Amino acid sequence: MISKELLDIMCCPETKADLVLEGDFLISTDPVTRRKYRVEENIPVMLIDESVIMPEAEWKEIMKKHGKEV
């Protein structure tokens, strides 16, 4: 599990936006890129080339769940 302290200092490598933890993924709060980074064995894989761009509706649902404005 990624600690709250670590999550608070991490950011999206592309946009520097905050991240939210959703299951085994870190989701960028940037509404333009909507990048999703996987977490393997509690280690975030923060490579832009290996991230996935989320569909807008799915991203919005996750942001609302985490109390982020969309």
Steps between C-alpha positions, in 0.01 A plus 500: 500500500629844410510724809309827517831682553647357179181567304505862620843564345454301178368657181432412139835503316340658193287778648613517866133461601406334828426128505230292666536133589228278354561130556832408337520824304601860551271733307606849393256774596579685175175516297679528166733199520307274746802269535487179700824349633515146632641398839685167507584346838454841666738665251348768275597470132512869414603469136295710260549245221349226719206703627147476364276793409167442670162558334359831626188351663702244697752766607221735615342223706830432679564871561152540655562193718818663632339840553679675213321764295447417134 
